[in-house]
Amino acid sequence: MTTYILQNRHLPEECQALDDELPWPAALSGVALLCTCPSGEHGGILAVEAENADEALAKLTPKFRAGTRAYAGEVYLVGEQIPVA
Ligand SMILES: [Zn+2]
């Protein structure tokens, strides 16, 4: 399994349509969503475990997935030593 960082961007007028898709799929239960909408830069970031980018994106609702890119990455707690690749 690989950690995928999913970055969504959307227009302000798309917020309501994304909210209308809730609740989130069970596959995302317990996953933190960092939402940037209150700043005026509409979007969100979350990290999921998946075998590949397509599997990671498939965890999202269709409208949220449409504006989302997947990046293979890693998540660290602040203060942890980050291993050098
Ligand atoms: Zn928004």
PDB file of the backbone (N, CA, C, O) and the ligand in Angstrom, with CONECT records:
HET     ZN  A 101       1
ATOM      1  N   MET A   1       0.843  -1.190   0.000  1.00  0.00           N
ATOM      2  CA  MET A   1       0.000   0.000   0.000  1.00  0.00           C
ATOM      3  C   MET A   1       0.883   1.247   0.000  1.00  0.00           C
ATOM      4  O   MET A   1       1.956   1.278   0.603  1.00  0.00           O
ATOM      5  N   THR A   2       0.412   2.234  -0.671  1.00  0.00           N
ATOM      6  CA  THR A   2       1.104   3.510  -0.766  1.00  0.00           C
ATOM      7  C   THR A   2       0.169   4.607  -0.256  1.00  0.00           C
ATOM      8  O   THR A   2      -1.047   4.529  -0.426  1.00  0.00           O
ATOM      9  N   THR A   3       0.747   5.615   0.362  1.00  0.00           N
ATOM     10  CA  THR A   3      -0.050   6.769   0.758  1.00  0.00           C
ATOM     11  C   THR A   3      -0.222   7.676  -0.454  1.00  0.00           C
ATOM     12  O   THR A   3       0.750   8.027  -1.123  1.00  0.00           O
ATOM     13  N   TYR A   4      -1.462   8.047  -0.726  1.00  0.00           N
ATOM     14  CA  TYR A   4      -1.752   9.010  -1.784  1.00  0.00           C
ATOM     15  C   TYR A   4      -2.347  10.257  -1.153  1.00  0.00           C
ATOM     16  O   TYR A   4      -3.279  10.195  -0.352  1.00  0.00           O
ATOM     17  N   ILE A   5      -1.781  11.386  -1.539  1.00  0.00           N
ATOM     18  CA  ILE A   5      -2.307  12.672  -1.102  1.00  0.00           C
ATOM     19  C   ILE A   5      -3.248  13.150  -2.199  1.00  0.00           C
ATOM     20  O   ILE A   5      -2.840  13.327  -3.347  1.00  0.00           O
ATOM     21  N   LEU A   6      -4.490  13.354  -1.842  1.00  0.00           N
ATOM     22  CA  LEU A   6      -5.510  13.765  -2.806  1.00  0.00           C
ATOM     23  C   LEU A   6      -5.767  15.252  -2.620  1.00  0.00           C
ATOM     24  O   LEU A   6      -6.120  15.707  -1.532  1.00  0.00           O
ATOM     25  N   GLN A   7      -5.583  16.000  -3.699  1.00  0.00           N
ATOM     26  CA  GLN A   7      -5.783  17.445  -3.643  1.00  0.00           C
ATOM     27  C   GLN A   7      -6.937  17.824  -4.553  1.00  0.00           C
ATOM     28  O   GLN A   7      -6.881  17.644  -5.770  1.00  0.00           O
ATOM     29  N   ASN A   8      -7.974  18.350  -3.940  1.00  0.00           N
ATOM     30  CA  ASN A   8      -9.144  18.799  -4.695  1.00  0.00           C
ATOM     31  C   ASN A   8      -9.118  20.317  -4.819  1.00  0.00           C
ATOM     32  O   ASN A   8      -8.719  21.030  -3.898  1.00  0.00           O
ATOM     33  N   ARG A   9      -9.550  20.784  -5.971  1.00  0.00           N
ATOM     34  CA  ARG A   9      -9.778  22.216  -6.169  1.00  0.00           C
ATOM     35  C   ARG A   9     -11.118  22.352  -6.866  1.00  0.00           C
ATOM     36  O   ARG A   9     -11.458  21.569  -7.753  1.00  0.00           O
ATOM     37  N   HIS A  10     -11.867  23.352  -6.455  1.00  0.00           N
ATOM     38  CA  HIS A  10     -13.157  23.582  -7.086  1.00  0.00           C
ATOM     39  C   HIS A  10     -13.525  25.054  -6.991  1.00  0.00           C
ATOM     40  O   HIS A  10     -12.920  25.819  -6.240  1.00  0.00           O
ATOM     41  N   LEU A  11     -14.520  25.427  -7.763  1.00  0.00           N
ATOM     42  CA  LEU A  11     -14.977  26.810  -7.776  1.00  0.00           C
ATOM     43  C   LEU A  11     -15.921  27.046  -6.601  1.00  0.00           C
ATOM     44  O   LEU A  11     -16.558  26.106  -6.126  1.00  0.00           O
ATOM     45  N   PRO A  12     -16.019  28.284  -6.126  1.00  0.00           N
ATOM     46  CA  PRO A  12     -16.924  28.575  -5.011  1.00  0.00           C
ATOM     47  C   PRO A  12     -18.347  28.097  -5.278  1.00  0.00           C
ATOM     48  O   PRO A  12     -19.017  27.601  -4.372  1.00  0.00           O
ATOM     49  N   GLU A  13     -18.805  28.243  -6.501  1.00  0.00           N
ATOM     50  CA  GLU A  13     -20.177  27.835  -6.815  1.00  0.00           C
ATOM     51  C   GLU A  13     -20.364  26.315  -6.855  1.00  0.00           C
ATOM     52  O   GLU A  13     -21.492  25.836  -6.970  1.00  0.00           O
ATOM     53  N   GLU A  14     -19.266  25.551  -6.761  1.00  0.00           N
ATOM     54  CA  GLU A  14     -19.362  24.085  -6.735  1.00  0.00           C
ATOM     55  C   GLU A  14     -19.459  23.523  -5.316  1.00  0.00           C
ATOM     56  O   GLU A  14     -19.734  22.335  -5.147  1.00  0.00           O
ATOM     57  N   CYS A  15     -19.240  24.346  -4.302  1.00  0.00           N
ATOM     58  CA  CYS A  15     -19.259  23.892  -2.910  1.00  0.00           C
ATOM     59  C   CYS A  15     -20.552  23.173  -2.554  1.00  0.00           C
ATOM     60  O   CYS A  15     -20.524  22.083  -1.984  1.00  0.00           O
ATOM     61  N   GLN A  16     -21.668  23.774  -2.886  1.00  0.00           N
ATOM     62  CA  GLN A  16     -22.947  23.187  -2.484  1.00  0.00           C
ATOM     63  C   GLN A  16     -23.144  21.823  -3.125  1.00  0.00           C
ATOM     64  O   GLN A  16     -23.621  20.896  -2.470  1.00  0.00           O
ATOM     65  N   ALA A  17     -22.782  21.686  -4.405  1.00  0.00           N
ATOM     66  CA  ALA A  17     -22.935  20.396  -5.085  1.00  0.00           C
ATOM     67  C   ALA A  17     -22.072  19.330  -4.411  1.00  0.00           C
ATOM     68  O   ALA A  17     -22.478  18.171  -4.321  1.00  0.00           O
ATOM     69  N   LEU A  18     -20.887  19.712  -3.937  1.00  0.00           N
ATOM     70  CA  LEU A  18     -20.027  18.753  -3.241  1.00  0.00           C
ATOM     71  C   LEU A  18     -20.640  18.376  -1.898  1.00  0.00           C
ATOM     72  O   LEU A  18     -20.618  17.209  -1.508  1.00  0.00           O
ATOM     73  N   ASP A  19     -21.183  19.355  -1.196  1.00  0.00           N
ATOM     74  CA  ASP A  19     -21.839  19.063   0.083  1.00  0.00           C
ATOM     75  C   ASP A  19     -23.048  18.162  -0.120  1.00  0.00           C
ATOM     76  O   ASP A  19     -23.356  17.332   0.735  1.00  0.00           O
ATOM     77  N   ASP A  20     -23.728  18.320  -1.237  1.00  0.00           N
ATOM     78  CA  ASP A  20     -24.925  17.521  -1.497  1.00  0.00           C
ATOM     79  C   ASP A  20     -24.599  16.043  -1.680  1.00  0.00           C
ATOM     80  O   ASP A  20     -25.484  15.196  -1.561  1.00  0.00           O
ATOM     81  N   GLU A  21     -23.335  15.724  -1.968  1.00  0.00           N
ATOM     82  CA  GLU A  21     -22.939  14.322  -2.137  1.00  0.00           C
ATOM     83  C   GLU A  21     -22.699  13.615  -0.808  1.00  0.00           C
ATOM     84  O   GLU A  21     -22.574  12.391  -0.773  1.00  0.00           O
ATOM     85  N   LEU A  22     -22.634  14.363   0.270  1.00  0.00           N
ATOM     86  CA  LEU A  22     -22.363  13.744   1.572  1.00  0.00           C
ATOM     87  C   LEU A  22     -23.542  12.889   2.010  1.00  0.00           C
ATOM     88  O   LEU A  22     -24.663  13.173   1.589  1.00  0.00           O
ATOM     89  N   PRO A  23     -23.360  11.866   2.822  1.00  0.00           N
ATOM     90  CA  PRO A  23     -22.147  11.594   3.594  1.00  0.00           C
ATOM     91  C   PRO A  23     -21.040  10.998   2.727  1.00  0.00           C
ATOM     92  O   PRO A  23     -21.277  10.475   1.638  1.00  0.00           O
ATOM     93  N   TRP A  24     -19.820  11.099   3.259  1.00  0.00           N
ATOM     94  CA  TRP A  24     -18.674  10.529   2.577  1.00  0.00           C
ATOM     95  C   TRP A  24     -18.790   9.016   2.502  1.00  0.00           C
ATOM     96  O   TRP A  24     -19.431   8.398   3.352  1.00  0.00           O
ATOM     97  N   PRO A  25     -18.173   8.414   1.491  1.00  0.00           N
ATOM     98  CA  PRO A  25     -18.166   6.942   1.414  1.00  0.00           C
ATOM     99  C   PRO A  25     -17.500   6.334   2.647  1.00  0.00           C
ATOM    100  O   PRO A  25     -16.613   6.935   3.253  1.00  0.00           O
ATOM    101  N   ALA A  26     -17.945   5.138   3.002  1.00  0.00           N
ATOM    102  CA  ALA A  26     -17.406   4.450   4.184  1.00  0.00           C
ATOM    103  C   ALA A  26     -15.892   4.263   4.086  1.00  0.00           C
ATOM    104  O   ALA A  26     -15.215   4.204   5.112  1.00  0.00           O
ATOM    105  N   ALA A  27     -15.356   4.171   2.880  1.00  0.00           N
ATOM    106  CA  ALA A  27     -13.906   3.975   2.693  1.00  0.00           C
ATOM    107  C   ALA A  27     -13.099   5.140   3.259  1.00  0.00           C
ATOM    108  O   ALA A  27     -11.897   5.006   3.487  1.00  0.00           O
ATOM    109  N   LEU A  28     -13.749   6.279   3.487  1.00  0.00           N
ATOM    110  CA  LEU A  28     -13.046   7.456   4.014  1.00  0.00           C
ATOM    111  C   LEU A  28     -13.347   7.700   5.489  1.00  0.00           C
ATOM    112  O   LEU A  28     -12.978   8.741   6.035  1.00  0.00           O
ATOM    113  N   SER A  29     -14.006   6.759   6.127  1.00  0.00           N
ATOM    114  CA  SER A  29     -14.326   6.911   7.541  1.00  0.00           C
ATOM    115  C   SER A  29     -13.045   7.104   8.355  1.00  0.00           C
ATOM    116  O   SER A  29     -12.118   6.300   8.256  1.00  0.00           O
ATOM    117  N   GLY A  30     -12.993   8.149   9.142  1.00  0.00           N
ATOM    118  CA  GLY A  30     -11.838   8.419   9.992  1.00  0.00           C
ATOM    119  C   GLY A  30     -10.715   9.182   9.319  1.00  0.00           C
ATOM    120  O   GLY A  30      -9.724   9.511   9.971  1.00  0.00           O
ATOM    121  N   VAL A  31     -10.841   9.475   8.023  1.00  0.00           N
ATOM    122  CA  VAL A  31      -9.804  10.219   7.301  1.00  0.00           C
ATOM    123  C   VAL A  31     -10.043  11.717   7.499  1.00  0.00           C
ATOM    124  O   VAL A  31     -11.171  12.188   7.354  1.00  0.00           O
ATOM    125  N   ALA A  32      -9.000  12.459   7.826  1.00  0.00           N
ATOM    126  CA  ALA A  32      -9.120  13.905   8.021  1.00  0.00           C
ATOM    127  C   ALA A  32      -9.130  14.617   6.675  1.00  0.00           C
ATOM    128  O   ALA A  32      -8.290  14.347   5.817  1.00  0.00           O
ATOM    129  N   LEU A  33     -10.064  15.509   6.495  1.00  0.00           N
ATOM    130  CA  LEU A  33     -10.118  16.359   5.306  1.00  0.00           C
ATOM    131  C   LEU A  33      -9.711  17.761   5.735  1.00  0.00           C
ATOM    132  O   LEU A  33     -10.328  18.364   6.613  1.00  0.00           O
ATOM    133  N   LEU A  34      -8.659  18.268   5.096  1.00  0.00           N
ATOM    134  CA  LEU A  34      -8.229  19.637   5.365  1.00  0.00           C
ATOM    135  C   LEU A  34      -8.886  20.516   4.310  1.00  0.00           C
ATOM    136  O   LEU A  34      -8.451  20.548   3.158  1.00  0.00           O
ATOM    137  N   CYS A  35      -9.921  21.220   4.701  1.00  0.00           N
ATOM    138  CA  CYS A  35     -10.732  22.018   3.783  1.00  0.00           C
ATOM    139  C   CYS A  35     -10.224  23.451   3.759  1.00  0.00           C
ATOM    140  O   CYS A  35     -10.044  24.075   4.805  1.00  0.00           O
ATOM    141  N   THR A  36      -9.991  23.973   2.542  1.00  0.00           N
ATOM    142  CA  THR A  36      -9.487  25.335   2.415  1.00  0.00           C
ATOM    143  C   THR A  36     -10.572  26.319   1.975  1.00  0.00           C
ATOM    144  O   THR A  36     -10.281  27.490   1.734  1.00  0.00           O
ATOM    145  N   CYS A  37     -11.805  25.858   1.871  1.00  0.00           N
ATOM    146  CA  CYS A  37     -12.882  26.725   1.386  1.00  0.00           C
ATOM    147  C   CYS A  37     -13.040  28.019   2.189  1.00  0.00           C
ATOM    148  O   CYS A  37     -13.248  29.071   1.585  1.00  0.00           O
ATOM    149  N   PRO A  38     -12.951  27.989   3.528  1.00  0.00           N
ATOM    150  CA  PRO A  38     -13.145  29.248   4.269  1.00  0.00           C
ATOM    151  C   PRO A  38     -12.131  30.337   3.905  1.00  0.00           C
ATOM    152  O   PRO A  38     -12.387  31.520   4.132  1.00  0.00           O
ATOM    153  N   SER A  39     -10.985  29.948   3.343  1.00  0.00           N
ATOM    154  CA  SER A  39      -9.982  30.941   2.971  1.00  0.00           C
ATOM    155  C   SER A  39     -10.314  31.629   1.652  1.00  0.00           C
ATOM    156  O   SER A  39      -9.728  32.659   1.317  1.00  0.00           O
ATOM    157  N   GLY A  40     -11.261  31.054   0.900  1.00  0.00           N
ATOM    158  CA  GLY A  40     -11.577  31.580  -0.421  1.00  0.00           C
ATOM    159  C   GLY A  40     -10.880  30.810  -1.531  1.00  0.00           C
ATOM    160  O   GLY A  40     -11.256  30.927  -2.698  1.00  0.00           O
ATOM    161  N   GLU A  41      -9.870  30.023  -1.179  1.00  0.00           N
ATOM    162  CA  GLU A  41      -9.222  29.110  -2.131  1.00  0.00           C
ATOM    163  C   GLU A  41      -9.940  27.775  -1.952  1.00  0.00           C
ATOM    164  O   GLU A  41      -9.624  27.019  -1.034  1.00  0.00           O
ATOM    165  N   HIS A  42     -10.881  27.489  -2.805  1.00  0.00           N
ATOM    166  CA  HIS A  42     -11.751  26.337  -2.588  1.00  0.00           C
ATOM    167  C   HIS A  42     -11.084  25.022  -2.948  1.00  0.00           C
ATOM    168  O   HIS A  42     -10.567  24.842  -4.050  1.00  0.00           O
ATOM    169  N   GLY A  43     -11.111  24.115  -1.993  1.00  0.00           N
ATOM    170  CA  GLY A  43     -10.542  22.794  -2.213  1.00  0.00           C
ATOM    171  C   GLY A  43     -10.380  22.058  -0.914  1.00  0.00           C
ATOM    172  O   GLY A  43     -10.862  22.482   0.136  1.00  0.00           O
ATOM    173  N   GLY A  44      -9.686  20.937  -1.011  1.00  0.00           N
ATOM    174  CA  GLY A  44      -9.447  20.133   0.171  1.00  0.00           C
ATOM    175  C   GLY A  44      -8.311  19.158  -0.093  1.00  0.00           C
ATOM    176  O   GLY A  44      -8.013  18.819  -1.238  1.00  0.00           O
ATOM    177  N   ILE A  45      -7.690  18.717   0.981  1.00  0.00           N
ATOM    178  CA  ILE A  45      -6.571  17.782   0.909  1.00  0.00           C
ATOM    179  C   ILE A  45      -6.834  16.659   1.899  1.00  0.00           C
ATOM    180  O   ILE A  45      -7.238  16.903   3.036  1.00  0.00           O
ATOM    181  N   LEU A  46      -6.606  15.442   1.464  1.00  0.00           N
ATOM    182  CA  LEU A  46      -6.698  14.303   2.367  1.00  0.00           C
ATOM    183  C   LEU A  46      -5.684  13.257   1.926  1.00  0.00           C
ATOM    184  O   LEU A  46      -5.194  13.292   0.797  1.00  0.00           O
ATOM    185  N   ALA A  47      -5.378  12.345   2.807  1.00  0.00           N
ATOM    186  CA  ALA A  47      -4.417  11.282   2.521  1.00  0.00           C
ATOM    187  C   ALA A  47      -5.098   9.942   2.730  1.00  0.00           C
ATOM    188  O   ALA A  47      -5.782   9.730   3.731  1.00  0.00           O
ATOM    189  N   VAL A  48      -4.906   9.041   1.776  1.00  0.00           N
ATOM    190  CA  VAL A  48      -5.504   7.703   1.866  1.00  0.00           C
ATOM    191  C   VAL A  48      -4.452   6.664   1.504  1.00  0.00           C
ATOM    192  O   VAL A  48      -3.457   6.967   0.845  1.00  0.00           O
ATOM    193  N   GLU A  49      -4.686   5.455   1.938  1.00  0.00           N
ATOM    194  CA  GLU A  49      -3.834   4.324   1.569  1.00  0.00           C
ATOM    195  C   GLU A  49      -4.493   3.589   0.411  1.00  0.00           C
ATOM    196  O   GLU A  49      -5.689   3.299   0.452  1.00  0.00           O
ATOM    197  N   ALA A  50      -3.709   3.287  -0.626  1.00  0.00           N
ATOM    198  CA  ALA A  50      -4.255   2.579  -1.788  1.00  0.00           C
ATOM    199  C   ALA A  50      -3.122   1.890  -2.536  1.00  0.00           C
ATOM    200  O   ALA A  50      -1.947   2.186  -2.323  1.00  0.00           O
ATOM    201  N   GLU A  51      -3.494   0.969  -3.415  1.00  0.00           N
ATOM    202  CA  GLU A  51      -2.500   0.261  -4.232  1.00  0.00           C
ATOM    203  C   GLU A  51      -2.000   1.128  -5.376  1.00  0.00           C
ATOM    204  O   GLU A  51      -0.856   0.985  -5.808  1.00  0.00           O
ATOM    205  N   ASN A  52      -2.857   2.036  -5.878  1.00  0.00           N
ATOM    206  CA  ASN A  52      -2.464   2.910  -6.979  1.00  0.00           C
ATOM    207  C   ASN A  52      -3.355   4.156  -6.967  1.00  0.00           C
ATOM    208  O   ASN A  52      -4.304   4.251  -6.189  1.00  0.00           O
ATOM    209  N   ALA A  53      -3.029   5.103  -7.844  1.00  0.00           N
ATOM    210  CA  ALA A  53      -3.748   6.382  -7.852  1.00  0.00           C
ATOM    211  C   ALA A  53      -5.224   6.203  -8.202  1.00  0.00           C
ATOM    212  O   ALA A  53      -6.082   6.875  -7.630  1.00  0.00           O
ATOM    213  N   ASP A  54      -5.521   5.304  -9.132  1.00  0.00           N
ATOM    214  CA  ASP A  54      -6.922   5.090  -9.502  1.00  0.00           C
ATOM    215  C   ASP A  54      -7.734   4.573  -8.322  1.00  0.00           C
ATOM    216  O   ASP A  54      -8.870   4.995  -8.106  1.00  0.00           O
ATOM    217  N   GLU A  55      -7.138   3.648  -7.553  1.00  0.00           N
ATOM    218  CA  GLU A  55      -7.834   3.116  -6.381  1.00  0.00           C
ATOM    219  C   GLU A  55      -8.030   4.213  -5.341  1.00  0.00           C
ATOM    220  O   GLU A  55      -9.070   4.271  -4.686  1.00  0.00           O
ATOM    221  N   ALA A  56      -7.033   5.081  -5.189  1.00  0.00           N
ATOM    222  CA  ALA A  56      -7.154   6.187  -4.233  1.00  0.00           C
ATOM    223  C   ALA A  56      -8.298   7.121  -4.637  1.00  0.00           C
ATOM    224  O   ALA A  56      -9.117   7.502  -3.800  1.00  0.00           O
ATOM    225  N   LEU A  57      -8.351   7.485  -5.909  1.00  0.00           N
ATOM    226  CA  LEU A  57      -9.397   8.393  -6.394  1.00  0.00           C
ATOM    227  C   LEU A  57     -10.782   7.756  -6.326  1.00  0.00           C
ATOM    228  O   LEU A  57     -11.780   8.453  -6.142  1.00  0.00           O
ATOM    229  N   ALA A  58     -10.844   6.440  -6.475  1.00  0.00           N
ATOM    230  CA  ALA A  58     -12.128   5.741  -6.440  1.00  0.00           C
ATOM    231  C   ALA A  58     -12.781   5.804  -5.065  1.00  0.00           C
ATOM    232  O   ALA A  58     -13.969   5.509  -4.933  1.00  0.00           O
ATOM    233  N   LYS A  59     -12.026   6.185  -4.043  1.00  0.00           N
ATOM    234  CA  LYS A  59     -12.593   6.304  -2.700  1.00  0.00           C
ATOM    235  C   LYS A  59     -13.470   7.545  -2.561  1.00  0.00           C
ATOM    236  O   LYS A  59     -14.250   7.651  -1.615  1.00  0.00           O
ATOM    237  N   LEU A  60     -13.347   8.488  -3.504  1.00  0.00           N
ATOM    238  CA  LEU A  60     -14.058   9.767  -3.413  1.00  0.00           C
ATOM    239  C   LEU A  60     -15.432   9.685  -4.057  1.00  0.00           C
ATOM    240  O   LEU A  60     -15.720   8.782  -4.842  1.00  0.00           O
ATOM    241  N   THR A  61     -16.271  10.652  -3.706  1.00  0.00           N
ATOM    242  CA  THR A  61     -17.551  10.776  -4.403  1.00  0.00           C
ATOM    243  C   THR A  61     -17.264  11.278  -5.823  1.00  0.00           C
ATOM    244  O   THR A  61     -16.238  11.920  -6.046  1.00  0.00           O
ATOM    245  N   PRO A  62     -18.142  11.000  -6.778  1.00  0.00           N
ATOM    246  CA  PRO A  62     -17.862  11.357  -8.178  1.00  0.00           C
ATOM    247  C   PRO A  62     -17.553  12.839  -8.404  1.00  0.00           C
ATOM    248  O   PRO A  62     -16.601  13.161  -9.116  1.00  0.00           O
ATOM    249  N   LYS A  63     -18.329  13.737  -7.821  1.00  0.00           N
ATOM    250  CA  LYS A  63     -18.087  15.168  -8.055  1.00  0.00           C
ATOM    251  C   LYS A  63     -16.796  15.624  -7.407  1.00  0.00           C
ATOM    252  O   LYS A  63     -16.087  16.456  -7.974  1.00  0.00           O
ATOM    253  N   PHE A  64     -16.471  15.101  -6.233  1.00  0.00           N
ATOM    254  CA  PHE A  64     -15.223  15.478  -5.573  1.00  0.00           C
ATOM    255  C   PHE A  64     -14.043  14.918  -6.360  1.00  0.00           C
ATOM    256  O   PHE A  64     -13.018  15.583  -6.507  1.00  0.00           O
ATOM    257  N   ARG A  65     -14.189  13.696  -6.866  1.00  0.00           N
ATOM    258  CA  ARG A  65     -13.123  13.061  -7.645  1.00  0.00           C
ATOM    259  C   ARG A  65     -12.812  13.866  -8.910  1.00  0.00           C
ATOM    260  O   ARG A  65     -11.657  13.932  -9.332  1.00  0.00           O
ATOM    261  N   ALA A  66     -13.829  14.476  -9.514  1.00  0.00           N
ATOM    262  CA  ALA A  66     -13.644  15.189 -10.775  1.00  0.00           C
ATOM    263  C   ALA A  66     -12.634  16.329 -10.670  1.00  0.00           C
ATOM    264  O   ALA A  66     -11.953  16.646 -11.646  1.00  0.00           O
ATOM    265  N   GLY A  67     -12.536  16.940  -9.504  1.00  0.00           N
ATOM    266  CA  GLY A  67     -11.613  18.060  -9.343  1.00  0.00           C
ATOM    267  C   GLY A  67     -10.380  17.707  -8.533  1.00  0.00           C
ATOM    268  O   GLY A  67      -9.727  18.586  -7.970  1.00  0.00           O
ATOM    269  N   THR A  68     -10.061  16.429  -8.473  1.00  0.00           N
ATOM    270  CA  THR A  68      -9.003  15.973  -7.569  1.00  0.00           C
ATOM    271  C   THR A  68      -7.856  15.310  -8.320  1.00  0.00           C
ATOM    272  O   THR A  68      -8.068  14.545  -9.261  1.00  0.00           O
ATOM    273  N   ARG A  69      -6.647  15.616  -7.889  1.00  0.00           N
ATOM    274  CA  ARG A  69      -5.441  14.943  -8.402  1.00  0.00           C
ATOM    275  C   ARG A  69      -4.848  14.114  -7.273  1.00  0.00           C
ATOM    276  O   ARG A  69      -4.956  14.469  -6.099  1.00  0.00           O
ATOM    277  N   ALA A  70      -4.224  13.009  -7.645  1.00  0.00           N
ATOM    278  CA  ALA A  70      -3.602  12.115  -6.659  1.00  0.00           C
ATOM    279  C   ALA A  70      -2.093  12.181  -6.802  1.00  0.00           C
ATOM    280  O   ALA A  70      -1.558  12.133  -7.909  1.00  0.00           O
ATOM    281  N   TYR A  71      -1.420  12.292  -5.679  1.00  0.00           N
ATOM    282  CA  TYR A  71       0.036  12.316  -5.642  1.00  0.00           C
ATOM    283  C   TYR A  71       0.513  11.218  -4.700  1.00  0.00           C
ATOM    284  O   TYR A  71       0.067  11.145  -3.555  1.00  0.00           O
ATOM    285  N   ALA A  72       1.410  10.370  -5.171  1.00  0.00           N
ATOM    286  CA  ALA A  72       2.036   9.412  -4.261  1.00  0.00           C
ATOM    287  C   ALA A  72       2.869  10.219  -3.286  1.00  0.00           C
ATOM    288  O   ALA A  72       3.637  11.090  -3.695  1.00  0.00           O
ATOM    289  N   GLY A  73       2.726   9.939  -2.006  1.00  0.00           N
ATOM    290  CA  GLY A  73       3.432  10.751  -1.031  1.00  0.00           C
ATOM    291  C   GLY A  73       3.604  10.031   0.278  1.00  0.00           C
ATOM    292  O   GLY A  73       3.483   8.808   0.353  1.00  0.00           O
ATOM    293  N   GLU A  74       3.882  10.783   1.294  1.00  0.00           N
ATOM    294  CA  GLU A  74       4.045  10.243   2.633  1.00  0.00           C
ATOM    295  C   GLU A  74       3.513  11.261   3.617  1.00  0.00           C
ATOM    296  O   GLU A  74       3.551  12.464   3.358  1.00  0.00           O
ATOM    297  N   VAL A  75       3.024  10.790   4.730  1.00  0.00           N
ATOM    298  CA  VAL A  75       2.507  11.659   5.782  1.00  0.00           C
ATOM    299  C   VAL A  75       3.344  11.437   7.028  1.00  0.00           C
ATOM    300  O   VAL A  75       3.564  10.294   7.428  1.00  0.00           O
ATOM    301  N   TYR A  76       3.814  12.513   7.647  1.00  0.00           N
ATOM    302  CA  TYR A  76       4.607  12.442   8.867  1.00  0.00           C
ATOM    303  C   TYR A  76       3.968  13.307   9.926  1.00  0.00           C
ATOM    304  O   TYR A  76       3.327  14.316   9.630  1.00  0.00           O
ATOM    305  N   LEU A  77       4.151  12.899  11.152  1.00  0.00           N
ATOM    306  CA  LEU A  77       3.766  13.762  12.253  1.00  0.00           C
ATOM    307  C   LEU A  77       4.863  14.795  12.435  1.00  0.00           C
ATOM    308  O   LEU A  77       6.045  14.476  12.308  1.00  0.00           O
ATOM    309  N   VAL A  78       4.485  16.013  12.729  1.00  0.00           N
ATOM    310  CA  VAL A  78       5.474  17.058  12.968  1.00  0.00           C
ATOM    311  C   VAL A  78       6.376  16.625  14.120  1.00  0.00           C
ATOM    312  O   VAL A  78       5.903  16.203  15.175  1.00  0.00           O
ATOM    313  N   GLY A  79       7.663  16.736  13.901  1.00  0.00           N
ATOM    314  CA  GLY A  79       8.632  16.330  14.915  1.00  0.00           C
ATOM    315  C   GLY A  79       9.263  14.993  14.623  1.00  0.00           C
ATOM    316  O   GLY A  79      10.306  14.664  15.188  1.00  0.00           O
ATOM    317  N   GLU A  80       8.641  14.199  13.733  1.00  0.00           N
ATOM    318  CA  GLU A  80       9.245  12.932  13.351  1.00  0.00           C
ATOM    319  C   GLU A  80      10.421  13.188  12.418  1.00  0.00           C
ATOM    320  O   GLU A  80      10.432  14.159  11.662  1.00  0.00           O
ATOM    321  N   GLN A  81      11.400  12.309  12.484  1.00  0.00           N
ATOM    322  CA  GLN A  81      12.496  12.415  11.544  1.00  0.00           C
ATOM    323  C   GLN A  81      12.024  11.897  10.191  1.00  0.00           C
ATOM    324  O   GLN A  81      11.487  10.794  10.098  1.00  0.00           O
ATOM    325  N   ILE A  82      12.222  12.682   9.154  1.00  0.00           N
ATOM    326  CA  ILE A  82      11.779  12.319   7.801  1.00  0.00           C
ATOM    327  C   ILE A  82      12.901  11.530   7.134  1.00  0.00           C
ATOM    328  O   ILE A  82      14.017  12.034   7.005  1.00  0.00           O
ATOM    329  N   PRO A  83      12.615  10.288   6.707  1.00  0.00           N
ATOM    330  CA  PRO A  83      13.669   9.501   6.053  1.00  0.00           C
ATOM    331  C   PRO A  83      14.041  10.111   4.707  1.00  0.00           C
ATOM    332  O   PRO A  83      13.182  10.625   3.990  1.00  0.00           O
ATOM    333  N   VAL A  84      15.315  10.052   4.373  1.00  0.00           N
ATOM    334  CA  VAL A  84      15.813  10.593   3.111  1.00  0.00           C
ATOM    335  C   VAL A  84      15.731   9.488   2.060  1.00  0.00           C
ATOM    336  O   VAL A  84      16.219   8.379   2.278  1.00  0.00           O
ATOM    337  N   ALA A  85      15.118   9.792   0.935  1.00  0.00           N
ATOM    338  CA  ALA A  85      14.943   8.789  -0.142  1.00  0.00           C
ATOM    339  C   ALA A  85      16.267   8.526  -0.847  1.00  0.00           C
ATOM    340  O   ALA A  85      16.323   7.719  -1.775  1.00  0.00           O
TER     341      ALA A  85
HETATM  342 ZN    ZN A 101     -15.476  25.078  -1.609  1.00  0.00          ZN2+
END
